[in-house]
Amino acid sequence: MLTLGVTCWAFGTQAQTFDTRLLSQYDPAVLQELYPVCRHTTASAEQQAQLAERFRQENLRFSELVNRGNGVLSPDDEEELERMRDNALREVLSGEQLLQYYRYEALPAAYARGREAKTAVSKQLELSYMELKYVNNTFFVIEQETQAVKKLCRDNPTEARERARQIYEREIAWLEAKSGIRIDRQMHAERVVRLTDYAPLMPDGE
């Protein structure tokens, strides 16, 4: 189950190695932008080189646009640059690699969502240390995976909504199975079964 792996992903055990041969070929500004992509996806050395070149072209275009605008980027200019970056990632990385990178980008929001969920649920129920971890991890994964699939499926909002629904239902079901806690979309929490050291599942109150 994905929730069990959340800590490993968040702390980068899947991180890759940056191809240091690029250090002699590209400006440090390009490589600094490339570094997070290399570290948080399984991009090969060839893919890293392709992205470095695309980022170099993007930086050159940035210089042209900001010079043309006398030091200011217009909204259209910013949109053009964002489109160049997104197209570079989509044309060089695979679908799974894109998900890896989008999960990395979603980390701040995912951490915040996990903390918010713990706070909301702990105001309604008295939770053990492990139950707090289950709640945190569940909503961390929901936020991280939902943001990632929305970016991946940007041109197909119907698919994005369906995949987000599946993520939510899967993780909420996992939370209930592990902790006996049920949480609805309005963040109303109830304990439907109580887990003890001596009985695996017992209806709450019995």
C-alpha positions in Angstrom: 0.0 0.0 0.0 1.3 3.4 -1.0 0.8 4.9 2.4 3.4 2.7 4.0 6.0 4.1 1.7 5.3 7.7 2.2 8.2 8.4 4.6 10.7 6.7 2.3 9.6 8.8 -0.7 9.5 12.0 1.3 13.1 11.6 2.5 14.5 10.8 -0.9 15.5 7.1 -0.8 14.6 7.0 -4.4 16.8 9.9 -5.3 19.2 9.6 -8.2 22.7 10.8 -9.0 23.3 14.0 -10.8 25.6 13.5 -13.9 28.6 15.5 -12.9 29.9 15.5 -16.5 27.4 18.2 -17.2 29.3 20.6 -14.9 31.8 21.4 -17.6 29.2 21.8 -20.3 26.6 24.1 -18.9 26.2 27.3 -16.9 25.7 26.8 -13.1 22.3 28.5 -13.4 21.1 25.8 -15.8 22.4 23.0 -13.7 20.9 24.3 -10.5 17.5 24.2 -12.1 18.2 20.7 -13.4 19.4 19.3 -10.1 16.0 18.7 -8.5 14.8 16.9 -11.5 17.8 14.6 -11.5 17.6 13.9 -7.8 13.9 13.1 -7.6 13.4 11.1 -10.8 15.0 8.1 -12.4 16.3 10.3 -15.3 19.2 8.7 -17.2 22.4 10.5 -18.0 21.1 11.0 -21.6 17.8 12.4 -20.3 19.7 14.8 -18.0 21.7 16.1 -20.9 18.6 16.6 -23.0 16.9 18.5 -20.2 20.0 20.6 -19.6 20.0 21.7 -23.2 16.2 22.5 -23.0 16.7 24.5 -19.8 19.6 26.4 -21.5 17.3 27.4 -24.3 14.6 28.4 -21.9 17.1 30.7 -20.0 18.2 32.3 -23.3 14.5 33.0 -24.1 14.1 34.5 -20.7 16.9 36.9 -21.4 15.3 37.9 -24.7 11.9 38.4 -23.2 13.1 40.4 -20.2 15.3 42.6 -22.4 12.4 43.2 -24.8 10.2 44.2 -21.9 12.8 46.6 -20.4 13.3 44.4 -17.3 9.7 43.2 -16.9 8.1 39.9 -18.1 4.5 40.2 -19.2 1.9 37.6 -18.3 2.2 36.2 -21.8 6.0 36.0 -21.4 5.7 34.1 -18.1 3.2 31.7 -19.7 5.5 31.1 -22.6 8.4 30.3 -20.2 6.2 28.0 -18.1 5.1 26.2 -21.3 8.7 25.7 -22.4 9.6 24.2 -19.0 6.5 21.9 -19.0 7.0 20.8 -22.6 10.7 20.0 -21.9 9.8 17.8 -19.0 6.9 16.0 -20.8 9.0 15.4 -24.0 12.1 14.1 -22.2 10.7 12.2 -19.2 8.4 9.2 -19.2 5.0 9.3 -17.6 6.3 7.5 -14.4 9.2 9.9 -14.2 6.9 12.9 -14.5 4.9 11.5 -11.6 8.1 11.2 -9.6 8.9 14.8 -10.2 5.4 16.1 -9.6 5.3 14.2 -6.3 8.5 16.0 -5.3 7.0 19.3 -6.2 3.9 18.5 -4.1 5.9 17.7 -0.9 5.3 21.1 0.9 1.6 20.9 0.3 1.5 17.2 1.3 3.3 17.9 4.6 0.9 20.7 5.3 -2.1 18.6 4.5 -0.9 15.8 6.9 -0.4 18.3 9.7 -3.8 19.9 9.1 -5.5 16.5 9.1 -3.9 15.5 12.4 -5.0 18.7 14.0 -8.6 18.4 12.8 -9.0 14.7 13.8 -7.3 15.1 17.2 -9.9 17.7 18.1 -12.6 15.1 17.6 -11.0 11.9 18.9 -8.4 11.0 21.4 -5.6 9.5 19.2 -2.6 7.3 20.0 0.8 8.1 18.6 0.4 5.5 15.9 -3.1 6.7 15.0 -1.8 10.2 14.5 0.9 8.8 12.2 -1.8 6.9 10.2 -3.9 10.0 9.8 -0.9 12.1 8.8 0.4 9.6 6.3 -3.0 9.1 4.8 -3.6 12.7 4.0 0.0 13.3 3.0 -0.4 10.6 0.3 -3.8 11.9 -0.8 -2.4 15.4 -1.3 0.8 14.4 -2.9 -0.7 11.9 -5.3 -3.6 14.1 -6.2 -1.5 17.0 -7.1 0.8 14.8 -9.1 -2.0 13.2 -11.2 -3.6 16.6 -11.8 -0.4 17.9 -13.3 0.2 14.7 -15.3 -3.4 14.7 -16.6 -3.6 18.5 -17.2 -5.1 18.0 -20.7 -7.7 15.4 -19.4 -9.5 16.8 -16.4 -12.0 13.9 -16.4 -9.2 11.3 -16.0 -7.5 13.5 -13.4 -10.7 13.7 -11.3 -11.3 9.9 -11.6 -7.7 9.1 -10.6 -8.0 11.6 -7.7 -11.2 9.9 -6.5 -9.5 6.5 -6.6 -6.5 7.8 -4.6 -8.8 9.3 -1.9 -11.0 6.2 -1.6 -8.0 3.9 -1.5 -6.2 5.8 1.2 -9.3 6.4 3.4 -10.1 2.7 3.2 -6.5 1.9 4.3 -6.7 4.3 7.2 -9.9 2.7 8.4 -8.5 -0.8 8.1 -5.3 0.1 10.0 -6.8 2.3 12.7 -10.5 1.8 12.8 -11.0 5.5 12.2 -13.4 6.7 9.4 -13.1 10.2 8.0 -15.5 11.7 5.5 -14.7 14.5 3.0 -15.8 17.1 5.4 -13.2 15.8 7.8 -15.7 14.5 10.3 -14.0 11.6 12.1 -15.5 8.7 14.0 -14.0 5.5 15.5 -15.9 2.6 14.0 -13.7 -0.1 15.5 -11.2 0.0 18.4 -7.9 -1.8 17.9 -6.3 -3.3 21.0 -3.2 -5.4 21.7 -5.4 -8.4 22.4 -8.1 -8.2 19.8 -7.5 -7.3 16.2 -10.9 -5.6 15.6 -13.6 -4.8 18.0 -16.7 -2.6 17.4 -16.2 0.6 19.4 -18.1 0.4 22.8 -18.0 -3.4 23.1 
